[in-house]
Amino acid sequence: MRHYRRDNKGRFLQVGEYQRADGRYMFRYRESANKMRVVYSWRLTAADPQPRYARPCKPLREIVTEIYRQKGVM
């Protein structure tokens, strides 16, 4: 049986996506020179509310699609 990661709202997280203890979402990926890069966001999807104490930011899934487009994967 396969175990899937979920966030604190019960949603499935995709490969490379994690939720930190403070509630932020994190995406880890490798660049061309085998360097690890990390991107953070307070929101997973566009429907998520922005916390009052946080700076406005794009949802993590939009950031990930931009990364994939730049790499030429999508």
PDB file of N, CA, C and O in Angstrom:
ATOM      1  N   MET A   1       0.835  -1.173   0.000  1.00  0.00           N
ATOM      2  CA  MET A   1       0.000   0.000   0.000  1.00  0.00           C
ATOM      3  C   MET A   1       0.882   1.239   0.000  1.00  0.00           C
ATOM      4  O   MET A   1       1.829   1.334   0.781  1.00  0.00           O
ATOM      5  N   ARG A   2       0.578   2.167  -0.858  1.00  0.00           N
ATOM      6  CA  ARG A   2       1.376   3.376  -0.976  1.00  0.00           C
ATOM      7  C   ARG A   2       0.836   4.472  -0.063  1.00  0.00           C
ATOM      8  O   ARG A   2      -0.376   4.660   0.041  1.00  0.00           O
ATOM      9  N   HIS A   3       1.730   5.184   0.588  1.00  0.00           N
ATOM     10  CA  HIS A   3       1.337   6.278   1.474  1.00  0.00           C
ATOM     11  C   HIS A   3       1.593   7.599   0.763  1.00  0.00           C
ATOM     12  O   HIS A   3       2.674   7.818   0.217  1.00  0.00           O
ATOM     13  N   TYR A   4       0.609   8.465   0.773  1.00  0.00           N
ATOM     14  CA  TYR A   4       0.727   9.768   0.145  1.00  0.00           C
ATOM     15  C   TYR A   4       0.848  10.839   1.214  1.00  0.00           C
ATOM     16  O   TYR A   4       0.254  10.739   2.287  1.00  0.00           O
ATOM     17  N   ARG A   5       1.628  11.865   0.903  1.00  0.00           N
ATOM     18  CA  ARG A   5       1.731  12.983   1.832  1.00  0.00           C
ATOM     19  C   ARG A   5       0.499  13.867   1.682  1.00  0.00           C
ATOM     20  O   ARG A   5      -0.017  14.058   0.581  1.00  0.00           O
ATOM     21  N   ARG A   6       0.044  14.396   2.796  1.00  0.00           N
ATOM     22  CA  ARG A   6      -1.093  15.311   2.805  1.00  0.00           C
ATOM     23  C   ARG A   6      -0.727  16.543   3.606  1.00  0.00           C
ATOM     24  O   ARG A   6       0.151  16.505   4.467  1.00  0.00           O
ATOM     25  N   ASP A   7      -1.417  17.641   3.310  1.00  0.00           N
ATOM     26  CA  ASP A   7      -1.201  18.843   4.106  1.00  0.00           C
ATOM     27  C   ASP A   7      -2.168  18.844   5.280  1.00  0.00           C
ATOM     28  O   ASP A   7      -2.905  17.878   5.477  1.00  0.00           O
ATOM     29  N   ASN A   8      -2.171  19.921   6.063  1.00  0.00           N
ATOM     30  CA  ASN A   8      -3.020  19.945   7.254  1.00  0.00           C
ATOM     31  C   ASN A   8      -4.503  20.102   6.924  1.00  0.00           C
ATOM     32  O   ASN A   8      -5.345  19.983   7.814  1.00  0.00           O
ATOM     33  N   LYS A   9      -4.837  20.368   5.652  1.00  0.00           N
ATOM     34  CA  LYS A   9      -6.236  20.433   5.227  1.00  0.00           C
ATOM     35  C   LYS A   9      -6.695  19.123   4.599  1.00  0.00           C
ATOM     36  O   LYS A   9      -7.851  19.003   4.191  1.00  0.00           O
ATOM     37  N   GLY A  10      -5.797  18.135   4.518  1.00  0.00           N
ATOM     38  CA  GLY A  10      -6.150  16.831   3.994  1.00  0.00           C
ATOM     39  C   GLY A  10      -5.934  16.665   2.501  1.00  0.00           C
ATOM     40  O   GLY A  10      -6.297  15.630   1.942  1.00  0.00           O
ATOM     41  N   ARG A  11      -5.357  17.650   1.846  1.00  0.00           N
ATOM     42  CA  ARG A  11      -5.128  17.558   0.403  1.00  0.00           C
ATOM     43  C   ARG A  11      -3.847  16.791   0.118  1.00  0.00           C
ATOM     44  O   ARG A  11      -2.892  16.852   0.892  1.00  0.00           O
ATOM     45  N   PHE A  12      -3.831  16.065  -1.001  1.00  0.00           N
ATOM     46  CA  PHE A  12      -2.646  15.329  -1.408  1.00  0.00           C
ATOM     47  C   PHE A  12      -1.580  16.287  -1.916  1.00  0.00           C
ATOM     48  O   PHE A  12      -1.881  17.236  -2.640  1.00  0.00           O
ATOM     49  N   LEU A  13      -0.344  16.038  -1.537  1.00  0.00           N
ATOM     50  CA  LEU A  13       0.781  16.827  -2.024  1.00  0.00           C
ATOM     51  C   LEU A  13       1.491  16.058  -3.119  1.00  0.00           C
ATOM     52  O   LEU A  13       1.666  14.843  -3.026  1.00  0.00           O
ATOM     53  N   GLN A  14       1.899  16.771  -4.156  1.00  0.00           N
ATOM     54  CA  GLN A  14       2.557  16.140  -5.286  1.00  0.00           C
ATOM     55  C   GLN A  14       4.026  15.904  -4.973  1.00  0.00           C
ATOM     56  O   GLN A  14       4.517  16.287  -3.911  1.00  0.00           O
ATOM     57  N   VAL A  15       4.717  15.273  -5.904  1.00  0.00           N
ATOM     58  CA  VAL A  15       6.133  14.969  -5.725  1.00  0.00           C
ATOM     59  C   VAL A  15       6.911  16.273  -5.596  1.00  0.00           C
ATOM     60  O   VAL A  15       6.763  17.171  -6.426  1.00  0.00           O
ATOM     61  N   GLY A  16       7.731  16.379  -4.568  1.00  0.00           N
ATOM     62  CA  GLY A  16       8.544  17.565  -4.339  1.00  0.00           C
ATOM     63  C   GLY A  16       7.881  18.612  -3.473  1.00  0.00           C
ATOM     64  O   GLY A  16       8.551  19.540  -3.020  1.00  0.00           O
ATOM     65  N   GLU A  17       6.583  18.494  -3.226  1.00  0.00           N
ATOM     66  CA  GLU A  17       5.868  19.454  -2.390  1.00  0.00           C
ATOM     67  C   GLU A  17       5.843  18.970  -0.948  1.00  0.00           C
ATOM     68  O   GLU A  17       5.642  17.787  -0.676  1.00  0.00           O
ATOM     69  N   TYR A  18       6.050  19.899  -0.039  1.00  0.00           N
ATOM     70  CA  TYR A  18       6.035  19.604   1.391  1.00  0.00           C
ATOM     71  C   TYR A  18       5.333  20.735   2.108  1.00  0.00           C
ATOM     72  O   TYR A  18       5.250  21.849   1.592  1.00  0.00           O
ATOM     73  N   GLN A  19       4.826  20.452   3.304  1.00  0.00           N
ATOM     74  CA  GLN A  19       4.287  21.511   4.143  1.00  0.00           C
ATOM     75  C   GLN A  19       5.129  21.598   5.400  1.00  0.00           C
ATOM     76  O   GLN A  19       5.349  20.597   6.083  1.00  0.00           O
ATOM     77  N   ARG A  20       5.601  22.799   5.701  1.00  0.00           N
ATOM     78  CA  ARG A  20       6.436  23.004   6.878  1.00  0.00           C
ATOM     79  C   ARG A  20       5.566  23.135   8.124  1.00  0.00           C
ATOM     80  O   ARG A  20       4.345  23.265   8.036  1.00  0.00           O
ATOM     81  N   ALA A  21       6.208  23.097   9.266  1.00  0.00           N
ATOM     82  CA  ALA A  21       5.488  23.173  10.542  1.00  0.00           C
ATOM     83  C   ALA A  21       4.803  24.522  10.738  1.00  0.00           C
ATOM     84  O   ALA A  21       3.786  24.603  11.426  1.00  0.00           O
ATOM     85  N   ASP A  22       5.355  25.591  10.137  1.00  0.00           N
ATOM     86  CA  ASP A  22       4.736  26.912  10.273  1.00  0.00           C
ATOM     87  C   ASP A  22       3.582  27.124   9.297  1.00  0.00           C
ATOM     88  O   ASP A  22       2.959  28.185   9.312  1.00  0.00           O
ATOM     89  N   GLY A  23       3.282  26.137   8.445  1.00  0.00           N
ATOM     90  CA  GLY A  23       2.155  26.232   7.519  1.00  0.00           C
ATOM     91  C   GLY A  23       2.533  26.585   6.099  1.00  0.00           C
ATOM     92  O   GLY A  23       1.700  26.486   5.198  1.00  0.00           O
ATOM     93  N   ARG A  24       3.777  26.995   5.876  1.00  0.00           N
ATOM     94  CA  ARG A  24       4.223  27.331   4.524  1.00  0.00           C
ATOM     95  C   ARG A  24       4.414  26.076   3.692  1.00  0.00           C
ATOM     96  O   ARG A  24       4.718  25.003   4.213  1.00  0.00           O
ATOM     97  N   TYR A  25       4.230  26.235   2.391  1.00  0.00           N
ATOM     98  CA  TYR A  25       4.468  25.134   1.470  1.00  0.00           C
ATOM     99  C   TYR A  25       5.831  25.311   0.834  1.00  0.00           C
ATOM    100  O   TYR A  25       6.293  26.430   0.612  1.00  0.00           O
ATOM    101  N   MET A  26       6.464  24.187   0.545  1.00  0.00           N
ATOM    102  CA  MET A  26       7.828  24.205   0.029  1.00  0.00           C
ATOM    103  C   MET A  26       7.897  23.247  -1.145  1.00  0.00           C
ATOM    104  O   MET A  26       7.298  22.172  -1.110  1.00  0.00           O
ATOM    105  N   PHE A  27       8.632  23.635  -2.196  1.00  0.00           N
ATOM    106  CA  PHE A  27       8.870  22.766  -3.338  1.00  0.00           C
ATOM    107  C   PHE A  27      10.368  22.663  -3.537  1.00  0.00           C
ATOM    108  O   PHE A  27      11.050  23.680  -3.664  1.00  0.00           O
ATOM    109  N   ARG A  28      10.888  21.442  -3.565  1.00  0.00           N
ATOM    110  CA  ARG A  28      12.322  21.208  -3.752  1.00  0.00           C
ATOM    111  C   ARG A  28      12.535  20.586  -5.124  1.00  0.00           C
ATOM    112  O   ARG A  28      11.815  19.671  -5.522  1.00  0.00           O
ATOM    113  N   TYR A  29      13.547  21.100  -5.852  1.00  0.00           N
ATOM    114  CA  TYR A  29      13.869  20.555  -7.164  1.00  0.00           C
ATOM    115  C   TYR A  29      15.351  20.743  -7.434  1.00  0.00           C
ATOM    116  O   TYR A  29      16.028  21.516  -6.756  1.00  0.00           O
ATOM    117  N   ARG A  30      15.843  20.028  -8.430  1.00  0.00           N
ATOM    118  CA  ARG A  30      17.251  20.114  -8.818  1.00  0.00           C
ATOM    119  C   ARG A  30      17.385  20.950 -10.072  1.00  0.00           C
ATOM    120  O   ARG A  30      16.585  20.849 -11.002  1.00  0.00           O
ATOM    121  N   GLU A  31      18.419  21.778 -10.075  1.00  0.00           N
ATOM    122  CA  GLU A  31      18.740  22.557 -11.263  1.00  0.00           C
ATOM    123  C   GLU A  31      19.661  21.752 -12.160  1.00  0.00           C
ATOM    124  O   GLU A  31      20.007  20.613 -11.849  1.00  0.00           O
ATOM    125  N   SER A  32      20.052  22.348 -13.266  1.00  0.00           N
ATOM    126  CA  SER A  32      20.851  21.631 -14.252  1.00  0.00           C
ATOM    127  C   SER A  32      22.207  21.187 -13.712  1.00  0.00           C
ATOM    128  O   SER A  32      22.700  20.133 -14.113  1.00  0.00           O
ATOM    129  N   ALA A  33      22.819  21.947 -12.826  1.00  0.00           N
ATOM    130  CA  ALA A  33      24.141  21.611 -12.285  1.00  0.00           C
ATOM    131  C   ALA A  33      24.020  20.755 -11.017  1.00  0.00           C
ATOM    132  O   ALA A  33      24.929  20.742 -10.186  1.00  0.00           O
ATOM    133  N   ASN A  34      22.905  20.046 -10.872  1.00  0.00           N
ATOM    134  CA  ASN A  34      22.640  19.206  -9.708  1.00  0.00           C
ATOM    135  C   ASN A  34      22.578  20.000  -8.405  1.00  0.00           C
ATOM    136  O   ASN A  34      22.856  19.458  -7.336  1.00  0.00           O
ATOM    137  N   LYS A  35      22.221  21.265  -8.487  1.00  0.00           N
ATOM    138  CA  LYS A  35      22.045  22.095  -7.300  1.00  0.00           C
ATOM    139  C   LYS A  35      20.605  21.986  -6.827  1.00  0.00           C
ATOM    140  O   LYS A  35      19.673  22.034  -7.630  1.00  0.00           O
ATOM    141  N   MET A  36      20.427  21.839  -5.523  1.00  0.00           N
ATOM    142  CA  MET A  36      19.079  21.812  -4.963  1.00  0.00           C
ATOM    143  C   MET A  36      18.565  23.231  -4.811  1.00  0.00           C
ATOM    144  O   MET A  36      19.262  24.103  -4.292  1.00  0.00           O
ATOM    145  N   ARG A  37      17.354  23.453  -5.263  1.00  0.00           N
ATOM    146  CA  ARG A  37      16.684  24.744  -5.122  1.00  0.00           C
ATOM    147  C   ARG A  37      15.390  24.533  -4.357  1.00  0.00           C
ATOM    148  O   ARG A  37      14.767  23.475  -4.446  1.00  0.00           O
ATOM    149  N   VAL A  38      14.996  25.544  -3.610  1.00  0.00           N
ATOM    150  CA  VAL A  38      13.780  25.473  -2.810  1.00  0.00           C
ATOM    151  C   VAL A  38      12.964  26.732  -3.059  1.00  0.00           C
ATOM    152  O   VAL A  38      13.511  27.834  -3.104  1.00  0.00           O
ATOM    153  N   VAL A  39      11.650  26.567  -3.222  1.00  0.00           N
ATOM    154  CA  VAL A  39      10.720  27.671  -3.415  1.00  0.00           C
ATOM    155  C   VAL A  39       9.655  27.557  -2.332  1.00  0.00           C
ATOM    156  O   VAL A  39       9.176  26.461  -2.041  1.00  0.00           O
ATOM    157  N   TYR A  40       9.286  28.683  -1.736  1.00  0.00           N
ATOM    158  CA  TYR A  40       8.303  28.706  -0.653  1.00  0.00           C
ATOM    159  C   TYR A  40       7.086  29.528  -1.050  1.00  0.00           C
ATOM    160  O   TYR A  40       7.182  30.455  -1.854  1.00  0.00           O
ATOM    161  N   SER A  41       5.938  29.175  -0.475  1.00  0.00           N
ATOM    162  CA  SER A  41       4.719  29.955  -0.661  1.00  0.00           C
ATOM    163  C   SER A  41       3.782  29.680   0.508  1.00  0.00           C
ATOM    164  O   SER A  41       3.810  28.596   1.090  1.00  0.00           O
ATOM    165  N   TRP A  42       2.961  30.654   0.848  1.00  0.00           N
ATOM    166  CA  TRP A  42       1.986  30.480   1.919  1.00  0.00           C
ATOM    167  C   TRP A  42       0.729  29.787   1.425  1.00  0.00           C
ATOM    168  O   TRP A  42      -0.059  29.284   2.226  1.00  0.00           O
ATOM    169  N   ARG A  43       0.531  29.754   0.090  1.00  0.00           N
ATOM    170  CA  ARG A  43      -0.683  29.168  -0.469  1.00  0.00           C
ATOM    171  C   ARG A  43      -0.325  28.016  -1.399  1.00  0.00           C
ATOM    172  O   ARG A  43       0.670  28.086  -2.121  1.00  0.00           O
ATOM    173  N   LEU A  44      -1.124  26.967  -1.387  1.00  0.00           N
ATOM    174  CA  LEU A  44      -0.893  25.838  -2.286  1.00  0.00           C
ATOM    175  C   LEU A  44      -1.603  26.071  -3.620  1.00  0.00           C
ATOM    176  O   LEU A  44      -1.009  25.867  -4.679  1.00  0.00           O
ATOM    177  N   THR A  45      -2.851  26.491  -3.578  1.00  0.00           N
ATOM    178  CA  THR A  45      -3.625  26.770  -4.793  1.00  0.00           C
ATOM    179  C   THR A  45      -4.118  28.204  -4.756  1.00  0.00           C
ATOM    180  O   THR A  45      -3.973  28.897  -3.749  1.00  0.00           O
ATOM    181  N   ALA A  46      -4.702  28.642  -5.857  1.00  0.00           N
ATOM    182  CA  ALA A  46      -5.203  30.017  -5.941  1.00  0.00           C
ATOM    183  C   ALA A  46      -6.414  30.250  -5.035  1.00  0.00           C
ATOM    184  O   ALA A  46      -6.707  31.393  -4.684  1.00  0.00           O
ATOM    185  N   ALA A  47      -7.109  29.196  -4.660  1.00  0.00           N
ATOM    186  CA  ALA A  47      -8.295  29.331  -3.814  1.00  0.00           C
ATOM    187  C   ALA A  47      -7.951  29.498  -2.334  1.00  0.00           C
ATOM    188  O   ALA A  47      -8.819  29.862  -1.540  1.00  0.00           O
ATOM    189  N   ASP A  48      -6.723  29.244  -1.959  1.00  0.00           N
ATOM    190  CA  ASP A  48      -6.325  29.370  -0.556  1.00  0.00           C
ATOM    191  C   ASP A  48      -6.242  30.842  -0.148  1.00  0.00           C
ATOM    192  O   ASP A  48      -5.804  31.678  -0.938  1.00  0.00           O
ATOM    193  N   PRO A  49      -6.658  31.162   1.075  1.00  0.00           N
ATOM    194  CA  PRO A  49      -6.535  32.544   1.542  1.00  0.00           C
ATOM    195  C   PRO A  49      -5.098  32.883   1.919  1.00  0.00           C
ATOM    196  O   PRO A  49      -4.328  32.023   2.346  1.00  0.00           O
ATOM    197  N   GLN A  50      -4.764  34.131   1.754  1.00  0.00           N
ATOM    198  CA  GLN A  50      -3.440  34.624   2.133  1.00  0.00           C
ATOM    199  C   GLN A  50      -3.459  34.988   3.618  1.00  0.00           C
ATOM    200  O   GLN A  50      -4.334  35.747   4.034  1.00  0.00           O
ATOM    201  N   PRO A  51      -2.539  34.483   4.429  1.00  0.00           N
ATOM    202  CA  PRO A  51      -2.498  34.892   5.839  1.00  0.00           C
ATOM    203  C   PRO A  51      -2.257  36.396   5.960  1.00  0.00           C
ATOM    204  O   PRO A  51      -1.554  36.981   5.137  1.00  0.00           O
ATOM    205  N   ARG A  52      -2.830  37.013   6.969  1.00  0.00           N
ATOM    206  CA  ARG A  52      -2.697  38.471   7.143  1.00  0.00           C
ATOM    207  C   ARG A  52      -1.271  38.899   7.408  1.00  0.00           C
ATOM    208  O   ARG A  52      -0.851  39.974   6.981  1.00  0.00           O
ATOM    209  N   TYR A  53      -0.533  38.073   8.104  1.00  0.00           N
ATOM    210  CA  TYR A  53       0.831  38.430   8.496  1.00  0.00           C
ATOM    211  C   TYR A  53       1.851  38.149   7.399  1.00  0.00           C
ATOM    212  O   TYR A  53       3.020  38.498   7.562  1.00  0.00           O
ATOM    213  N   ALA A  54       1.461  37.542   6.306  1.00  0.00           N
ATOM    214  CA  ALA A  54       2.397  37.159   5.249  1.00  0.00           C
ATOM    215  C   ALA A  54       2.361  38.152   4.094  1.00  0.00           C
ATOM    216  O   ALA A  54       1.347  38.803   3.839  1.00  0.00           O
ATOM    217  N   ARG A  55       3.488  38.250   3.406  1.00  0.00           N
ATOM    218  CA  ARG A  55       3.568  39.052   2.200  1.00  0.00           C
ATOM    219  C   ARG A  55       2.758  38.400   1.094  1.00  0.00           C
ATOM    220  O   ARG A  55       2.669  37.173   1.045  1.00  0.00           O
ATOM    221  N   PRO A  56       2.168  39.184   0.208  1.00  0.00           N
ATOM    222  CA  PRO A  56       1.441  38.574  -0.915  1.00  0.00           C
ATOM    223  C   PRO A  56       2.388  37.731  -1.773  1.00  0.00           C
ATOM    224  O   PRO A  56       3.513  38.138  -2.059  1.00  0.00           O
ATOM    225  N   CYS A  57       1.918  36.565  -2.172  1.00  0.00           N
ATOM    226  CA  CYS A  57       2.742  35.673  -2.977  1.00  0.00           C
ATOM    227  C   CYS A  57       1.853  34.851  -3.907  1.00  0.00           C
ATOM    228  O   CYS A  57       0.641  34.754  -3.712  1.00  0.00           O
ATOM    229  N   LYS A  58       2.477  34.268  -4.912  1.00  0.00           N
ATOM    230  CA  LYS A  58       1.766  33.387  -5.837  1.00  0.00           C
ATOM    231  C   LYS A  58       1.550  32.036  -5.171  1.00  0.00           C
ATOM    232  O   LYS A  58       2.312  31.659  -4.280  1.00  0.00           O
ATOM    233  N   PRO A  59       0.522  31.301  -5.589  1.00  0.00           N
ATOM    234  CA  PRO A  59       0.357  29.934  -5.078  1.00  0.00           C
ATOM    235  C   PRO A  59       1.497  29.031  -5.541  1.00  0.00           C
ATOM    236  O   PRO A  59       2.072  29.242  -6.609  1.00  0.00           O
ATOM    237  N   LEU A  60       1.813  28.043  -4.744  1.00  0.00           N
ATOM    238  CA  LEU A  60       2.939  27.165  -5.029  1.00  0.00           C
ATOM    239  C   LEU A  60       2.763  26.414  -6.345  1.00  0.00           C
ATOM    240  O   LEU A  60       3.730  26.254  -7.091  1.00  0.00           O
ATOM    241  N   ARG A  61       1.572  25.959  -6.642  1.00  0.00           N
ATOM    242  CA  ARG A  61       1.363  25.198  -7.874  1.00  0.00           C
ATOM    243  C   ARG A  61       1.601  26.055  -9.110  1.00  0.00           C
ATOM    244  O   ARG A  61       2.056  25.534 -10.128  1.00  0.00           O
ATOM    245  N   GLU A  62       1.309  27.355  -9.057  1.00  0.00           N
ATOM    246  CA  GLU A  62       1.610  28.250 -10.186  1.00  0.00           C
ATOM    247  C   GLU A  62       3.116  28.438 -10.331  1.00  0.00           C
ATOM    248  O   GLU A  62       3.635  28.464 -11.447  1.00  0.00           O
ATOM    249  N   ILE A  63       3.809  28.568  -9.220  1.00  0.00           N
ATOM    250  CA  ILE A  63       5.267  28.722  -9.255  1.00  0.00           C
ATOM    251  C   ILE A  63       5.910  27.477  -9.855  1.00  0.00           C
ATOM    252  O   ILE A  63       6.855  27.577 -10.638  1.00  0.00           O
ATOM    253  N   VAL A  64       5.397  26.305  -9.488  1.00  0.00           N
ATOM    254  CA  VAL A  64       5.954  25.048  -9.999  1.00  0.00           C
ATOM    255  C   VAL A  64       5.739  24.932 -11.504  1.00  0.00           C
ATOM    256  O   VAL A  64       6.638  24.490 -12.220  1.00  0.00           O
ATOM    257  N   THR A  65       4.568  25.321 -11.993  1.00  0.00           N
ATOM    258  CA  THR A  65       4.344  25.259 -13.444  1.00  0.00           C
ATOM    259  C   THR A  65       5.264  26.213 -14.186  1.00  0.00           C
ATOM    260  O   THR A  65       5.714  25.893 -15.287  1.00  0.00           O
ATOM    261  N   GLU A  66       5.560  27.384 -13.614  1.00  0.00           N
ATOM    262  CA  GLU A  66       6.511  28.308 -14.238  1.00  0.00           C
ATOM    263  C   GLU A  66       7.913  27.703 -14.283  1.00  0.00           C
ATOM    264  O   GLU A  66       8.631  27.866 -15.270  1.00  0.00           O
ATOM    265  N   ILE A  67       8.298  27.011 -13.225  1.00  0.00           N
ATOM    266  CA  ILE A  67       9.620  26.365 -13.187  1.00  0.00           C
ATOM    267  C   ILE A  67       9.700  25.299 -14.273  1.00  0.00           C
ATOM    268  O   ILE A  67      10.696  25.217 -14.992  1.00  0.00           O
ATOM    269  N   TYR A  68       8.662  24.488 -14.396  1.00  0.00           N
ATOM    270  CA  TYR A  68       8.654  23.439 -15.413  1.00  0.00           C
ATOM    271  C   TYR A  68       8.680  24.019 -16.824  1.00  0.00           C
ATOM    272  O   TYR A  68       9.325  23.462 -17.712  1.00  0.00           O
ATOM    273  N   ARG A  69       7.983  25.134 -17.034  1.00  0.00           N
ATOM    274  CA  ARG A  69       8.009  25.779 -18.360  1.00  0.00           C
ATOM    275  C   ARG A  69       9.402  26.283 -18.705  1.00  0.00           C
ATOM    276  O   ARG A  69       9.849  26.146 -19.843  1.00  0.00           O
ATOM    277  N   GLN A  70      10.088  26.863 -17.733  1.00  0.00           N
ATOM    278  CA  GLN A  70      11.441  27.361 -17.976  1.00  0.00           C
ATOM    279  C   GLN A  70      12.407  26.219 -18.275  1.00  0.00           C
ATOM    280  O   GLN A  70      13.330  26.374 -19.074  1.00  0.00           O
ATOM    281  N   LYS A  71      12.194  25.074 -17.635  1.00  0.00           N
ATOM    282  CA  LYS A  71      13.052  23.923 -17.868  1.00  0.00           C
ATOM    283  C   LYS A  71      12.713  23.224 -19.185  1.00  0.00           C
ATOM    284  O   LYS A  71      13.510  22.433 -19.688  1.00  0.00           O
ATOM    285  N   GLY A  72      11.546  23.508 -19.739  1.00  0.00           N
ATOM    286  CA  GLY A  72      11.129  22.888 -20.982  1.00  0.00           C
ATOM    287  C   GLY A  72      10.449  21.547 -20.791  1.00  0.00           C
ATOM    288  O   GLY A  72      10.376  20.752 -21.728  1.00  0.00           O
ATOM    289  N   VAL A  73       9.953  21.283 -19.595  1.00  0.00           N
ATOM    290  CA  VAL A  73       9.300  20.015 -19.317  1.00  0.00           C
ATOM    291  C   VAL A  73       7.853  20.048 -19.779  1.00  0.00           C
ATOM    292  O   VAL A  73       7.350  19.048 -20.291  1.00  0.00           O
ATOM    293  N   MET A  74       7.177  21.172 -19.611  1.00  0.00           N
ATOM    294  CA  MET A  74       5.760  21.270 -19.985  1.00  0.00           C
ATOM    295  C   MET A  74       5.600  21.950 -21.307  1.00  0.00           C
ATOM    296  O   MET A  74       4.477  22.120 -21.782  1.00  0.00           O
TER     297      MET A  74
END
